[in-house]
Amino acid sequence: MKFLLISLFAIVIFTGCQDSRPSKDKISLMGGGVNPNTLAYTSLNNQKNRENRVEISKIDSSTQIKIAEIKSQNQLKIAQVNAKTQKDVAVTDSTTKIKTSEIEAVIKKDDIQNDFYISILVMLGVLLAAILLYFNNKKNRELKDKIHQEDLKHEQLLKEREHDEKRLHKMLELVESGKLTPEMEREVITSLTKPSTNLLESK
């Protein structure tokens, strides 16, 4: 742009210098020649300089107007590009937020489902452990009851044996004492030789 202004300025100066030279017509009108030191020559030269300055001012104004138009157009284009960029960024951000929200919703749903399944598995594990513990305790109780019953039965047998032995000794003492009649002695001997039911059951 500076080079264009300098070129236009040089062209105007060169043209002005050519126009400032007195033509043959002007010389002839002045009587065949113009003295550079005369007032008319100075006035004509000043007029040309003013005209040159006016032309340069017009060119400069026109150039400034064109520069301003170009700047305005560039600024408008830049503003349009910025607006489009901001719009695209806003659309991208909105789309990204929507997709992020959708992904987060899916992840949250999966987490809820996983927590639900984990809770079910934990409950099933606890229930299974409770069932196993119940059956184990039941088996232990049954075993303890069986052992207790066996102990009671064994104690009862021991008591019955002890009772039979005492009864036997009592009868033997009666037979040995001679206080019984012969019939009673026979009955006692018969009862002693007869197998005891409790003794058989203990065997």
C-alpha positions, 0 to 999 in steps of 0.5 A: 500500500505504501508503494502504491502511494509513493508511485501515485505521488511520483506520477503526480509530481512528474505530471505537474513538472511537465505541466509547469513548463510553459508551452509554445501557445502560452509563450506566444500569448505572452509575447514570445517568451516568459521570464522565470523571474516575472510575477506571472511565472511565479503566480502560474507556478504557485497555481500548479503547485496548489493544483498538484497538492489538491490532486495529491490530497484527493488521491490521498483521500481516495486512498484512505477511503479505499483503505478504510473500506478494505479494513471495514470489509476485513473487519466484517469478514473477521467478525463473521468468521469469529461469529461462525467459529463461536457458533460452531464452538457453541454447537460442539460444546452443546453436542459434547455436553449432551453426549457426556450427559448420555454417557454419564446416564448410561454409566449411572444406569450400569452402576445401579444395575451392578449394585443391584446384582451385587446386592442380590449376590450378597443376599443369596450368599448370606441366605446360603450361609444361614441355611448351611449354618442352620443345618449344621447346628441342627445336625449338631443338635441331633448328634448331641441329642442322640449322644444324650439319649445313649447316655441316658439309656446306658445309665438306665441299663446300669441302674437296672443291672444294679437293681437286678444284682441287688435282688439276686444277692437278696434272694441268695441271702434268703436261700442261704439263711434257710428261712424259706420253705422248700417251695419258696426255695425252688421258686427262688432257684427257678427265678435265679436260673431264668435269664433276666429280660433286662440282662438280655436286652443289655446284651 
